[in-house]
Amino acid sequence: MESTTLSTTTLNKVMDFLNKVADTNEDTEFDPSEEYLVDAIKIIVKEQHKTSVTEDFDVPYIHPMITIQKWNKELKQIVSEVISERNSE
């Protein structure tokens, strides 16, 4: 797995965000102050070459939160692996 340019603090915040939105069931609302976490998720999937998820984010008429909820389990696994890799460095 490739390393990410994001800080460990941001990665942990992304994981917290993913855990929180897992319970919202297709709610596309999120606090505007959390938009950087949505952007961070997009960066992670691009850096990790997760093309299916990246393609979903690139569909213009689908809200990013729908993609995050659709791929939530996989996104948590990806972020967890990146955090583990970062901690082992």
N, C-alpha and C positions, 0 to 999 in steps of 0.2 A: 504494500500500500504506500502510495506516495505521501510525502509530508505536505502539510498545508501551510499557507502563509499566515493563517490566523493564530492569535495568541491562545494560550491554554485557558485564560480567563474567558475569552469569547467562546471557545469551544464548550466550556462548562455552562455558560449562559445559553448557548444553543440547545444543549441537552435539556436544561431546565424548561426552556420554551417548548421543545418537542413533547416533553412529558405533560406540560400544561395543556397544549392544544390537542393532545390525543383524546381528551375528554369533551371537546367542543362539538364534535359530530357535524362537520361541514359548515361550521360557522365561518364566514369569510371576514369577520371583524377581528381586528387586533389593534392594540394600542399603537398609535403612530410612533411612539418612542421605541417600539420593538421592531420597526421596519429594518433596522440594521441587522437584526437576527435573521430575518427572511433573506436579506442580501447575503449574509454569511453562509446560510444553507446553500444558496445558489453557487457561491464560490466553492464550497466543499465538494458538491457533486461534480462540478466542472473539473476541479483539481484531481478528483479521484476517478475521473473518466466514467462516471455513471451516466451513460448516454441516454438511457430510457427516462431517467428522472430529469435530466437536463432538457431533453426534448419536450417533456410535459411543461416545464417552466417556460419554454419558448413559445408555447401555444398562446397567441395573443388574447383570446377570448376566455381563457380559463384563469380564474383568480389564483394567485400563488398559494393561498391557504388551502385551496382544494387539492392542489398538488402535494402540499405538505401533509395533509391528512391522508391522502391516498397512499403515500409512500412512508407514512410515519414510522412504521416498524423498521423498515429498511434504513430510513434516515437515522434512527436512533442507533442501529447497528453500525452504520458507517461512522457516525460521530464517536461512538464508543471505541471503535477500532483506532481512529485517529488519536483520540485522547490516550489510549493505552500505548500506542506507538510513541507518542510525545513523551509520556512518563518513563518509557524505557530508554530514552536517549541519554 
